[in-house]
């Protein structure tokens, strides 16, 4: 289970870092999608910080599992918020990405709990 945690946490961390970076540099495609659902520019740095912090928590969780578990829970809550935001904006086209990432974030949580 330890190797499964390392693989799941590392892959999710890479995705979160890429997403956080895209928000920080205001990638045109990301900005357009976020503006469409009503997210103001002032939220981009905060959302980026949450994603990057979650990624770092997953990586540190390789060595200190409780932090990895906490990071997984935080990431799941982050993506629940993203799903709610898409639903409130009636943006069904943008809904699959946060839903899939939320489901993927469950893997490091379960593997982390199994290896405590």
N, C-alpha and C positions, 0 to 999 in steps of 0.2 A: 504493500500500500504506500510505502514511502516514495518509491519511484513514481507511482501513479500521481501522488501529490505533486512531486517536483515537476513532472511533465505538464500536468493540468495548470498548475500555478504559473509556470514559466510561459506557457502559450497565452494564457489569459493576460498575464502581465505585459507581454509584447503588444497585444491588441489594445490594452488600456493606455499604454505609453503612446502608441501611434495616434489613438483617438484624442488623448490629452494634448499632444503636440499640435494636431490639426486645429483644435480649438484655440490654442495659444497663438498660433500664427494666423488665425482667422482664415483658414483654407476656404476658398470660395464655395466649394460644394457643401461643406459642412455648415458654413455660415448661412447659406441660402436655405438649407433644410431646417436649421434651428430658428431662423427668423420666421419661416412659414408657420411654425407651431407656436410662435409668440414668445420665444426666448430672447430677452434683450441682450445687447452686446456686453453690458456690465456683468452678466452672469458667466461669460466665457472663461475668464481667469479662475473663478471659483470652481466651476465644473471641471476645468482642466486640472486644478489642484487636487480635487477629489479623486479623479481617475488616476493620476500619477501617484498619489498617496496610497491608493488601493493596490496599485501595482507593486510599489515598494513594500507594502505590508505583506503581500503574497510572497515576495522574494525573501524577506527577512523571516517569514513563517517557515521557510525550509529549515532554518536553524533554531527557531523558537516558535513552535507550533501554535501556542495560544494567539500570537499576533496574526498568524496566517488565517486562523479561524475567524478572528475578529474582522480582519480585512475582507474575507469572503462574505461575511454577513453584511458589512458596509457596502460592498459592491452590489450585492443582491438588492439591498434597499435603494441604492442609487438607481439601479435599472428599473425597479418598481416605480420610482418617481418618474423616470423617463417614459415608461409605458403609460402611466396616468396622464402625463403631459400630452402624449400623442393622442390618447383617447379623448381628452378634453378638447383638443383641436380638431377632432374628427379626421385625423391623418392616418388612415389605414395603410397607406403605402409605406410610411415610415415605421410602422409598428413592428414588423418582423425583426429588425436588427436589435433593438433593445430587448425584445422577448427572447431571442436566441442567446444573447450575451448573458441575460439573467439566468437562463437555464444552464449555460456553460459554467457560470459562477457557482452553481450548486456543487459541481464536481470537486473543486478544491476544498469546499466546506466539508463534504462527506469524507473525502480521503484524509483531510486533516483531523477530523474527529476520530476516524478509525486508527490513526497512528499516534494518538496522544499517549 
